[in-house]
Amino acid sequence: MGNFDVIVVGAGTAGSYASYLLAKAGLNVALIEMKGKDRVFKTTGDAIGIHHIERMTIKPPSDVFMIKYEGAELFSPDLSIKYVVLGKGFGLDMAKWARWLIGEAERAGAHIFDNHKVQGPIIESGMVSGVRVLKPDGSTEEFRAKVVIDASGVGAVVRSRLPREWWVSEHYCLRTSRMPIGRLSRLIMILRSPNS
Ligand SMILES: Cc1cc2nc3c(=O)[nH]c(=O)nc-3n(C[C@H](O)[C@H](O)[C@H](O)COP(=O)(O)OP(=O)(O)OC[C@H]3O[C@@H](n4cnc5c(N)ncnc54)[C@H](O)[C@@H]3O)c2cc1C
């Protein structure tokens, strides 16, 4: 595959928005996503603070917003302790959000390679010069670029395969990285909408 200025791995919120900004700035961008572009959505929470939306240089269409929040109420497991965290935000329709953001990246000129799975970085002369990609037909291909952005989320498909002596190659400690989720599962969070 031809040379790109930037390869972005992963079309989640981070990768799609980075691709949009870079393509808009005139760079030749390849956005590589292992899922089909109509099937990208995160299955986790959908609440986002209003300040994130305000900082974006493009405005999302109104149909991505499902509900308005005015804060969150955090309860201990036995409900005896409650913390109220005030702050405006939205609940997003993550499927529509993802489709809109990938579409914006594509309209800005980014080349979208969905159903393409990155297997790991290509390292030459001590630098990342591209990524190896598994294509939908089962063959593999090398994509090359001046810069590779790993936006593959917790999978960290590029970052986690860098030489251990590079400072960016630190691996998660599974025990501690899972701890916050474990604790969170014992916390009940209720998001406050204006009518609640
Ligand atoms: C239980 C839970 C609840 C959460 N709730 C909220 C919430 O309410 N509000 C909030 O703001 N955040 C929430 N988060 C955090 C939020 O999900 C992440 O911060 C956010 O999804 C990170 O976005 P991202 O674009 O970096 O990665 P991701 O959304 O993970 O996107 C990564 C993309 O990379 C693709 N990919 C992965 N590997 C490869 C590969 N090898 N080749 C090609 N593509 C690949 C994936 O398919 C995916 O599309 C929650 C997280 C969890 C775990």
PDBQT file of the ligand as one rigid body, heavy atoms in Angstrom, charges set to zero:
ROOT
HETATM    1  C1  LIG A 201     -17.244  -0.039  31.492  1.00  0.00    +0.000 C 
HETATM    2  C2  LIG A 201     -16.781   1.239  30.848  1.00  0.00    +0.000 A 
HETATM    3  C3  LIG A 201     -17.650   2.338  30.851  1.00  0.00    +0.000 A 
HETATM    4  C4  LIG A 201     -17.235   3.538  30.277  1.00  0.00    +0.000 A 
HETATM    5  N1  LIG A 201     -18.092   4.615  30.291  1.00  0.00    +0.000 NA
HETATM    6  C5  LIG A 201     -17.747   5.765  29.736  1.00  0.00    +0.000 A 
HETATM    7  C6  LIG A 201     -18.646   6.888  29.721  1.00  0.00    +0.000 A 
HETATM    8  O1  LIG A 201     -19.788   6.815  30.171  1.00  0.00    +0.000 OA
HETATM    9  N2  LIG A 201     -18.195   8.051  29.176  1.00  0.00    +0.000 N 
HETATM   10  C7  LIG A 201     -16.937   8.162  28.637  1.00  0.00    +0.000 A 
HETATM   11  O2  LIG A 201     -16.596   9.250  28.152  1.00  0.00    +0.000 OA
HETATM   12  N3  LIG A 201     -16.069   7.125  28.619  1.00  0.00    +0.000 NA
HETATM   13  C8  LIG A 201     -16.445   5.938  29.156  1.00  0.00    +0.000 A 
HETATM   14  N4  LIG A 201     -15.556   4.879  29.142  1.00  0.00    +0.000 N 
HETATM   15  C9  LIG A 201     -14.223   5.083  28.560  1.00  0.00    +0.000 C 
HETATM   16  C10 LIG A 201     -14.326   5.062  27.038  1.00  0.00    +0.000 C 
HETATM   17  O3  LIG A 201     -14.943   3.842  26.628  1.00  0.00    +0.000 OA
HETATM   18  C11 LIG A 201     -12.921   5.156  26.422  1.00  0.00    +0.000 C 
HETATM   19  O4  LIG A 201     -12.194   6.202  27.023  1.00  0.00    +0.000 OA
HETATM   20  C12 LIG A 201     -13.017   5.444  24.926  1.00  0.00    +0.000 C 
HETATM   21  O5  LIG A 201     -13.778   4.448  24.257  1.00  0.00    +0.000 OA
HETATM   22  C13 LIG A 201     -11.626   5.491  24.336  1.00  0.00    +0.000 C 
HETATM   23  O6  LIG A 201     -11.774   5.822  22.960  1.00  0.00    +0.000 OA
HETATM   24  P1  LIG A 201     -10.684   5.391  21.942  1.00  0.00    +0.000 P 
HETATM   25  O7  LIG A 201     -11.078   5.929  20.603  1.00  0.00    +0.000 OA
HETATM   26  O8  LIG A 201      -9.327   5.730  22.474  1.00  0.00    +0.000 OA
HETATM   27  O9  LIG A 201     -10.727   3.767  21.920  1.00  0.00    +0.000 OA
HETATM   28  P2  LIG A 201     -11.895   2.789  21.542  1.00  0.00    +0.000 P 
HETATM   29  O10 LIG A 201     -13.238   3.399  21.667  1.00  0.00    +0.000 OA
HETATM   30  O11 LIG A 201     -11.634   1.523  22.292  1.00  0.00    +0.000 OA
HETATM   31  O12 LIG A 201     -11.636   2.523  19.977  1.00  0.00    +0.000 OA
HETATM   32  C14 LIG A 201     -10.584   1.702  19.535  1.00  0.00    +0.000 C 
HETATM   33  C15 LIG A 201     -10.901   1.252  18.119  1.00  0.00    +0.000 C 
HETATM   34  O13 LIG A 201      -9.765   0.534  17.629  1.00  0.00    +0.000 OA
HETATM   35  C16 LIG A 201     -10.206  -0.608  16.937  1.00  0.00    +0.000 C 
HETATM   36  N5  LIG A 201      -9.138  -1.605  16.983  1.00  0.00    +0.000 N 
HETATM   37  C17 LIG A 201      -8.686  -2.283  18.080  1.00  0.00    +0.000 A 
HETATM   38  N6  LIG A 201      -7.703  -3.107  17.716  1.00  0.00    +0.000 NA
HETATM   39  C18 LIG A 201      -7.510  -2.951  16.380  1.00  0.00    +0.000 A 
HETATM   40  C19 LIG A 201      -6.647  -3.559  15.430  1.00  0.00    +0.000 A 
HETATM   41  N7  LIG A 201      -5.780  -4.525  15.778  1.00  0.00    +0.000 N 
HETATM   42  N8  LIG A 201      -6.718  -3.166  14.128  1.00  0.00    +0.000 NA
HETATM   43  C20 LIG A 201      -7.604  -2.221  13.759  1.00  0.00    +0.000 A 
HETATM   44  N9  LIG A 201      -8.479  -1.623  14.613  1.00  0.00    +0.000 NA
HETATM   45  C21 LIG A 201      -8.418  -1.994  15.906  1.00  0.00    +0.000 A 
HETATM   46  C22 LIG A 201     -11.464  -1.046  17.704  1.00  0.00    +0.000 C 
HETATM   47  O14 LIG A 201     -12.300  -1.867  16.887  1.00  0.00    +0.000 OA
HETATM   48  C23 LIG A 201     -12.101   0.293  18.041  1.00  0.00    +0.000 C 
HETATM   49  O15 LIG A 201     -13.000   0.727  17.032  1.00  0.00    +0.000 OA
HETATM   50  C24 LIG A 201     -15.954   3.656  29.684  1.00  0.00    +0.000 A 
HETATM   51  C25 LIG A 201     -15.106   2.545  29.641  1.00  0.00    +0.000 A 
HETATM   52  C26 LIG A 201     -15.508   1.352  30.213  1.00  0.00    +0.000 A 
HETATM   53  C27 LIG A 201     -14.578   0.166  30.158  1.00  0.00    +0.000 C 
ENDROOT
TORSDOF 0
